[in-house]
Amino acid sequence: MKLRWVECPRDAWQGFRQFIPTAEKVAYLHRLLAAGFEDLDLTSFVSPRWVPQHRDAEEVLAALPPPEHRRYLAIVANLKGLERARQSPQVTAIGYPFSISETFQQRNTNRSIAETWPLVAELLAERGKLDVVIYLSMGFGNPYDDPWSPELVVDVVGRLREMGVREIALADTYGIASPERIHTTFEAVVRAFGPQDLGVHLHSRPEGTQEKLDAALSLGLSWFEGALGGVGGCPFAGDTLVSNLPSEIALPYLSAKGFELNIDLHQLPALREEALTLMRYA
């Protein structure tokens, strides 16, 4: 069985207080590629004022080997970011954070949900040049008392599908997605649209990794995301142990279940240590 694993150094690093030197980022990314990681969420084209960690996006991308069969994804939040992506030949995909929570959409992109739909249409105009991935932020609930339900998630996914969005990932931005909520939410979405091209970006305490994976696997999902060392994760959860799914836990577990990864699992311990070493900049 084939499985899509997206390694997310961009998400891991974006909140670090000190700037990671570009050369160190590039060296780490080269080691990920050498270990077989071929689907990378590696940078973002957003204002350095808001995410100074990725002010070197173009330099990082230029220092990587040609993508060829790999995917190099960059996050964009507006048309200015889209234009930067267009001008970066190494970028093969753009990701856009579309929050189901009105409050978070305003805080994260300075744009309302209503104002986001036309932007999604403009992003989709890039299909054929760039793959377009929509991340449904706050996909499993939010801390703002904004409306949320599995039915609302289905409605948003449905509208995106009608617009022509193929790849949609639900993101547990707040770190509250229990296995039960993951199952209930994806059960509703899969019933409506099937599991194809549906992904899940979860945050978890390390000991919750396997049961959360199982909740999504039970609905036929095969697209997961995480970061070595569990670096990064949820800034809202109020629990420093809530992080990205740790790749060194998730990948061997998925391999044991029979999924084809094409990643050298023997390199995971050393890569984990390197990921944690970079946390000196956090």
N, C-alpha and C positions, 0 to 999 in steps of 0.2 A: 504494500500500500504506500502510495506517495503522500508525503506530508510537506507542507510549506511552513518553514520556520523563518520568521523575520527577526533578525538580530537588531537591536535598537540602541546603538551608542548615542545617537542624537538625543533620545529621551533620557538616557542615563546621565548625560553630561549637562543638559541645558540649564539645570539649576545650580551648578557649581559656582561658588562665589569668586574663585580665582580662575583666570584664563588658563586653559591647558595650552601649552605651546603647540603651534600647528604641527611641528615636526613630530611631537609625541602622539598627537592624534593620528597622523598619517602612518606612523610606524605600527600603532595598534591595529588600525584598519587593514594594513597589509598582512598582519598576522592572522586576522580573522579570515581574510580571503584565502590565505595559504592553507588554513585548516578546513576549508570547504564551505564557509559561510558565503552564500551567493545572493542572498536577499537582504540588503542592508538599508535600514532607516538611519541615515548617517549624518544629516545636517538639516538646517532650515534656512530659508530665505525670508527672514523677518528682520524688523528693525533692530540694529545693535543696541538701541536704547532699551529695548524690552528683553532681548536675549543676547547679551554681549558675548556669551560663550561661542556663538556660531557666526561671529562677525567675519571669520575667515573661511566661509563656506566655499567660495570660488577657489581659494588656494588649496584647500583640502581636496576638493574634487579633481583639480588639475594634477595633483600629485599621485593619483590612483591610476592603476592600469585601465585600459579601455574596458568598458563593461562587458562587451561581447555577450555571453550568455547570462551575465549577472544582471541583477537589478540594483540600481543606485537610486534611492528615493530621498527626496528633500521635501520638507514641509513648507507650504506657502500659506499665507493668511490674507492676501489681497492681490490686486493686479500688479503692484510693484514687484511683489515676490514672484508672481508668475513670469513677469518679463525677465527677471534674473534667471529663472529656471530655463527659459527659452534660450538664453545666451550662454548657458553652460552645457557644452556638448556631452559631458559625462553623465548628466542626469537622464535617467530613463523613465522616472515616475515622479509624480507630485502627489503629496498627501494633503488633504485639507481637513482641519478639525471643525466639524459641524456639531455644535452642541444641541442636544435635545432640551437643555435648560436655557431659558431665555437669559437669566442672570449671567450664567457662565459664558454664553455666546457674546454678550456685551463686554464682559471683562476680558475675555481671551482674544477677541478679534475686533473689538470696538465696532461691532455691527450687530444688528438685530437678526433674529431668525428670518423675518420677512425679507430683510435686505440681503440675506445669504443666498436665497434661491437664485437670483439673477447671476451672482458670482459663480455658483456651481455650473450654470449654463455656459458661462465664459470659459471655465476650466475645461468643460467637456469639449469645447471647440478645439482643444489641443490633441484630442484622440487621433491616433495615427502618428503623432510625433512623440507624445508622452502618455504613459499610462496614468490614469486618474484613480486615486484611492480616496474614498471618503471615510473618515473616522468619526463615528457617532460618539462624541464625548458625553459624559454623564449618561452613558447608555443603560446603566443599571440603577439609576437613582441619583439624587443630588442633595446637597446640604442646605438648599435655599428655600425649600418648600415649594419649588416650582412643580408643575404637573409632571408626573411620570407614571407610566404603566406599560406592561407588555403591549397593550393595544396601541398606545401612542408610538412605541418603537416600530410596530408593524406599519402604522400609517406613514411614518417618515421613510422607512425603507421602501415602502410601496411607491411613494412619490419619487424617490431617487431612482428606483428601477424604471419608472415611466419616463423619466428624463434621459435614461440611457446609461446611468451609472452601473457598472458591472461589479466593481470590487468595493465592498462595504464591510468595515470592521466595527464591531461594538467595543467601546473602550470603557473600562471601569475606572473612570477618572478619579472618583472619590474613594475608591478602595473599599466599597461596601458590598461587593457582589459575593454573596454566599453561594455555595454549590447549588442550593435550592433555587435561588434567584437566577443564576446562570441558566439552569435547566428550564425554568418556567419561561424566561424571556426568549431563549432560543427555540423552545418548543413552539411558541406562537409564531416566530419569524419563519422557522423551517416549515411549519405547516402551511404558511402562506406562499413561500417562495422556494422552498427546498434549501439544502445546505450549500449548494454550489456558490463559490465566490463570496462566502460569508466568513469573516475572520473574527478573532477575539483577542483583544489586548487587555490583559488582566493585571491587577496588582494584588499582591497577597503577602501574608507572612510566609516564610519559607516552608513551614510545616503544612500549609494549606495548598501547596502547589498541586500535588497529585490529585486530590479530590476535586479541585476546580477544573483541572484538565479533563478528568473523567466526566464531569457534568457536561462539558461541551462535546467531548468525543461521543457521548451517548446519543447525541442528536446528529451525528454524521459530519461534524466539522473537522476540517483537516488543515486549517490555517491558524497558526498561533504565533505569538510574539513575546519577546522577553529580552533580558540582558544578562550577560555574564556577571556573576556575583550578586545578582538581584539589584544592581546599582540603579538609582533613580526611583521612579515610582510616584506615589501620590503625595503632593504637598498639603492635602486637605485632611488626611485621615487622622492626624494627631497621634500617630503611632510610627515611630522611626523604623520599626521592623516590617511595615507594609511597604513593599517595593515591587519593582517589575518581577515577573516570573523569572527565577534564576535558571539560566540556560543549562548550567551544570547539573541541575536536578531534573529539569523537564526533559531534556534531550535523551539521556539514558533511559528514562522512564518510557518515553514514546518509542524509542528503539526496541525496548524489551517487549512492547506490544505489537511489534512487527512492522512499524513504519520505516520506510526508506528515507534516510536523512542525507546521505552523501557528505556527512560532516565527520571529521576525524575525532571521535569521542575521546581518544587518548590524550588529545591536546587540551581538553577542557580544564583540567586542574591548573595547568600553567597559565592559560588564558584568564581564568578566574582570578588568579593571583595578580596578574597584570592589571585587570580591571579594577581590583581593589587598591592596587598601588596608585592608580590615577586618582583615587579618592583623596589623596593628599591635597588636591586642589579644591575639594568640596568645602 
